Amino acid sequence: MKPSFSLNNGRRRLLAGLPLLATGLFLNPALADPQVRQAFQNLMGTRVDITVQAREGDVAEAAVAAAFAEMARLSDLMSRYRFGSEVSALHLAAGLQPVAVAPEMMQALKMARHMSERSRGAFDITVGAFNGWNFDPAQTTIPDATEIARELPLVNYRDLILDEKSASAYLRRRGMRVDLGGIAKLPILRAGMQTLKRHGVADAMINGGGDVLVSGQLRGRDWRVGLRDPRAPERILGVLELNEGFVAASGDYERYFMRNGRRYHHILNPKTGQPTAGPHGVALVSRKLDDINGLGAAIMVAGAEAGRRLIEPLKGVDALIVESDQRLWLSPGMARRLNA
């Protein structure tokens, strides 16, 4: 798919589908600059926007096209919905035999295992076994208690066996499934940024459904990322200024539906098979991907208190948590960063 480029209407388009991050609020004036270009594609079930600043337009367009091509390749590789993907092969071979996986897939699986161990199972990539949930607005479904009870024994990250020597992965039991949705997006965005840099574009922002990666600056100043308030998404809590690193968001307001007066969202508790009932939202800022990849989902499951314990030893990670009782908690670093 060819990326769609635009030099205007950035505010309106960027706000669509961004539950926590409102970067578009600060891009609109810059899009009038002929050195600033923006393009978007739908990838990984969300909209991905790339904004770059480069002197030569043809260089910028070639770099952006290459970045989207690389992100699409990785998205197809790790999609649980694409027949023929390595994830599909892993599911088909569950309980039977290991399957060979590409280095990028192995790295994502290793990240998932690491976060599972750090969070004591609050993050668990094998929640893919809860196959009865569907958060597509056109066909929402809720599994019944019998179905969830049948699937619960299939959710255990320890039953995902990785063999780096043979470059293979194995699910121990039939019916096990992985869901890379909570762990693959940030590495895919990083691969897009690395591609931009290889093509000579150093000043860029990639925004993928509320997760943002930035490099360099925009018109001589750091990129500005506005954080929305999960309690009132039309409101901005404050602004972050970054020239390198990630802003990652998780929340119960991203993908959800209402049924009989109850709100169901897409982040599932591995121990219950039900949507989490802890914090409403988490935002994390870091230069290091490994520190925060999957951490937001883990905190949504484990709760705010456990989340603070997970964050505390991480140097250079700043965090915001909106707790279940609507209280707002900021790490000291986030409190210093966030400009009202």
Secondary structure, 3 states (H helix, E strand, C coil): CCCEEECCCHHHHHHCCCCCECHHHHCHHHHHCCCEEEEEEEECCEEEEEEEECCCHHHHHHHHHHHHHHHHHHHHHCCCCCCCCHHHHHHHCCCCCCEECCHHHHHHHHHHHHHHHHCCCCCCHHHHHCCCCECCCCCCECCCHHHHHHHHHHCCHHHEEEECCCCEEEECCCCCCCCHHHCCHHHHHHHHHHHHHHCCCCEEEEEECCEEEEECEECCEEEEEEEEECCEEEEEEEEEEECEEEEEEEECCCCEEEECCEEEECCECCCCCCECCCCCEEEEEECCHHHHCCHHHHHHHHCHHHHHHHHCCCCCCEEEEECCCCCEEECHHHHHHCEC
